[in-house]
Amino acid sequence: MTPEERERYARHILLREVGGQGQQKLIAARVLVVGAGGLGSPILSYLAAAGVGTIGISDSDVVSLSNLQRQTLFRSEDVGREKTGAAQEAIARLNPHVNVIAHPRMTDENAAGVVADYDLIVEGVDNFAARYALNRACLSAKKPLVSAAVGRFEGQLATFKPYEKPGALPCYRCLVPEEPPRDEQVNCAEEGVLGAVTGVMGTLAAMEVLKELLGVGDSLAGRLMIYDGLGASFRTVRLNADPACADCGAHG
Ligand SMILES: [Zn+2]
């Protein structure tokens, strides 16, 4: 590390659980952030500020005016620009040491190829097709997947590492076996979301990513964290593997 980096990361290096070695791990790490939206904004900000050396950003959208209420990475003048380009610039202003790579939206066709280049994948997308594609790609590549979701005043967060304890730790598909019918899906575009909820859940997702990269604390794998913003409470429930899971089950 250069003297500039030692000063930049001084508050990390002070932590016994991180130190210079942990900071080197973050600098060497490659993380794919899928979705540069309300969840992706705090995820990208905290991972870039933390010095994660290589960050991939997967998104095919452009910044719209109605994004700015929660997508804090962007500014009014970014409206109409591609999110990956605007995010790349915002990250460069925050931390020029971070190498940012842009990727299109994840599909079954491209997910495996992109996932192979990263150590860990974190997603905050608004569609099930991308989540299932990522789940399958992460399963076969044995890469951890941190998954966050929000709607209205609530959020959910989980980490999936089924390959560490097959048959015990679940994958995303164990939790959501099939895409719910359209009218039961909580959708930010139709139902709304309080912007700060995406900030809470995106920041928690960044925290779990940093823990996994550093190898510290208790992994969230096998648990689901649920945030009730109106009730001002969190609860964590056990998640078990589904032996009948189409993606990771014995007969999958
Ligand atoms: Zn599964």
Residues whose N, C-alpha, C, O or C-beta is under 5 A from the ligand:
A	BS01	ZN	P170 C171 R173 C174 D242 C245 D247 C248 G249
